[in-house]
Amino acid sequence: MALEKKITIADLNKLKAAGQKFAMLTCYDATMAGIQQDAGVEVILVGDSLAGPVLGLPDTTGVDLDTSVTLTAAVRRGAPLAYLVADMPYLTYTNPAQAIANAGRYVVEARADIVKIECDRRFLDIVAAMATAGIPVMPHMGLTPQRAGQVGGYRVAGKTATAAIEIIETAEAMVQAGASALLLEAVPPEPAEMVARRVPVPVIGCGAGPGCDGFVVVTHDMIGLTGRVPKFVKKYADLREPMRAAFAAFVGECKSGAYPAPEHNYPMSAEELAALKDWAGKK
């Protein structure tokens, strides 16, 4: 069911309070954003996950701020009613002043509703500063892809009791610092559900079990456009082969002369065509 009104953080809070789940998908262009809004996707994320499917980069650290802001603005134009989350790129929020300045671009230039930063307890002062400045912020905890180089790859977080407690307590501290929502990635279901129960803000799970308030996956993964996908992703369609077949058919018709056919042309009137041929015959 298509969205009929602008989704706000108040709407997401009401869904949480009522025990109703919501959906969040990644998006990087206006066309896809419009389709997602028509499908009823309440929350759209312009993630730094664009690194692979859009930019062809090996990891998310290569996404730059200008590109991210530009694509966020495009998604907003395509889906004006969705709650729009902007993912701040690597090294764009290393201190409060830098974080506020860069996050402000998403809010002002791209009309994002909230910005997301990958963080842990060490970022509490940055979250607090952003919230004080009036910028809604969504801490992303658990597995943080931008820091994969520090731990040697993409690893599930919170698998021990000690690690799970740290995630739960940090989540509570983030909300106390002013976070408007949270995202947990690759966290076991039990601690993720505890976070969702213990904090008053929406908690979005990315491979964090069914106890979260909302759920997000990368769109390119769930519609079969990428190769190997994370365990938590369910493939809802396999659009890669139909797209490849359409492209191949176009190539074949270009080579055979079947395309463009007469119905694809813009003909001149008989009178104007005659005048053109008369001119050409005199040259």
N, C-alpha and C positions, 0 to 999 in steps of 0.2 A: 504494500500500500504506500503510495507516494506521500512524502511529507507535505503537510498542508499549512504549517506555520513554522516560524523560526524556532529552532531548538536552542535552549539556553541551559546554563548550568543548573538553574532552578528546576527545569524539566527533568534533568538527569537525577537530581536529588530526589524529586518526587517519585521517579521510577524506583530508585533504591529503597526509599521508605516503604513503597508498596510491594517490594519484593519482585518487581518486574525487571527482566533483563533487557539490555539494549545491545545493538550491534555497532561495530566500528570497523571500517576497512581503510586500507591505504589507497591513495589516489594522487596522481601527479599531473593531470590535465583536465581541462574544462569539459570535454566530451564525456569522459568516464565519470566525472563528478556528477554531471547531469543524470546519467543513467543510475548511479547509486542513489541519488536523491529520489528519483522516480521509484526506486525499489524500496524506499523506506529506511535507508541507512541513516540512523540518527547522528552518528559521529563519523567524521572523515579525518583521516590522519595523512598529512603530507610528510611522510617519514623520510629519514635519511636512507631508508631502504631503497630509495630511488637510485642509489649508487649502482646496483647491479643491473636491474631490468631496464633502466632509463639511460644511465650514463656509461654502462659497461665497465664499471670499476670493480676491483677485486674485493673491496671492503668499504665500509661507510665513512672512513676517515677522509676520503677524497672529496666529499660533498662540500661545496663552498656556500657561503652565506647568500650571495647575490642570486645564484641559481635557485636556492631553496626559497627565498622570498618571492622571486618571480613566479615559480610554480605554485606556491601557496596562493598568490593573488589570482592565478588562472583557475585554480580549483574553487576559490570563493566565487568567482564569476559564474562558474558552471553550476554551483550548488549553494545558492544564497541562503537556503533555509537550514542546512546542516550545521551542527556544532563542529567548528573547524579547529583542528589541533595542528600546530606547526612544530615540527621537530627541529630543534636547534642543532646545527652541525658541530662537529668536533672542534674544540678549542675556541668556541665563540662565547663561552660563559665561564671563563676561568676566574673571574673576580666580580664582585657586585656591580661595579661601574660598567664594565664591559657587557655583562649579562643584561643590564637594564637597557643600555644603548642598542644592543643587537635585538633583543626581544621586542623593543619598541617598534622596530621596523616591521615586524610581523603584524603587530596590532594596528599600526597606522597605515602602512603601505599595502598590506595584504588583507587586512580586516579579519585576521585570525581571532578566534575566541579565546584561545589559551595556547601557551607555548609549553613544550615538553623538553625536559633536560634529563640526561642520564646521570644519576648521582647516587651518593651514599651519604652517611652522616656528616662527612666533611663539607658538604655543600649546604648545610643548614643556614649559614649566614647569607648565602646567595639567594636561596629560596625566600628567606625573610625580607631581604632587600627588594626583590622583585615584587613580592606581595605588597610591601609598603609603598612601592612606586605605583601601585594600581595595576600591575600586570598579572593576570591569572597564570598560575604555573602548575604544571603536572610533573612531579618527580617520577622518573622511570627507574625502578630498582630491580634487583635480582640479577639476571644476566644483562649486562650492558655492553652491547656490541662495540661501542666506541673504545672500550677498555679491554677488548679481547687480547690485545698484544701484551698486556700486563700479566695475564693469567695463562697465556699459552693456548688460546682458542675460545670457543663458545662452550661454556660449561653451565650445567644446571646449578642454580643457587638455592641455598636453604635446605640441603639434604640432611644436615645434622641438626640436632636440637639446638645447639649453640648458634649455628648460622641462621636457623629459622627464627630464633628469639631476636637476634640482631635485626633481621628484616622487619619483624613485627614492631619492635621498639623504635626503629628508625622511621617506619611509616607513621607511627603516632607522633613522633617528633616533627616530621615534615608537615603534618596537618597543623600542629601547634605553631609552626613557623609561618603558616599562611597558605599552604598548598590547597588548591581548589579541587584537585582530583589526583589519583595515583595510578600508575601503571606497573604491573608486576610481570616480568618475563621469565619464563623457564623456572618457575618456583613450584614445588610440590603442592598438591591441592589443599592439604591440611593447613599449613601456615598462611597460604593465600586466603583461605576462607576465614581464618582468624583475623587477618588484617581487615577484610571486608566487614566483619561483624564489629570490630573494635573502633573503626574510624567513621565519622559522619559524612565523609565525602565519597563520591563514586570511585570504585576500584575496578580498573579494567585489566583483564587477564590476557596475557599473550603466552599461551602454553602454561597456564597457572590453575587449571582445573575449573569445575563448574560452580564454585562458591563465590566467584567474583560477581560484580554487578553488571559488567559488560565484557565483551570479548572482541579481540582484534586479531586478524591475520593479514598477511600481505596479499593483495588482490591478485597479483600475477601468479602467486602460488596456487590459490584456491580455484583459479580457472584454467590451470594447466599450461600456462605460458612459459614456466620455468622448468628446470630439470629436477634435481633432487630437492625435496622440500623437508622442513622440520617435521618431527614426529607428530606435533600437535595440530598440524594443518590437515584438514579434510578437503579433498578435491571435489568441488561441486560441479565442475564442467571440465571438458578437455577441448579447449578452443584452439590449441596450437595446430592440430592437423587440419581442421576446417579452414583456418586462416592460410596455412601453407598451400592447401589445395586451391583456394581462391587466387592466391598470388601466382601459382603455377599456371592456372587457367588463363589468367591475364597475359602472362608471358607467351603462352602458346598462341593465343588469338592475335597478339601483336605481330608475331612472326608469320602467322598464316595469312594475315590480311582480314581475318574475320572481324577484327576491331581496329578502327572504328567503323561501324556500319552506317548506312545512310541516316538512320534515325538518331545518330549521335552527332550529326553535323548541323551547322547553322547556315542554311542556304541563302543565296542572294536572290532577289526577285529576278524574273526573266529579263525585265527591262535593264536592270543594272548589270546583269551578267552579260547581256549583249553589248552594252557600252564598254565593259571591261575588255571583252574579246575584240571589239573593234579597235580599241586603243592598242592592245597587244599586237594585233595584226599589222599595224602601221610602224612598229618598231623594228 
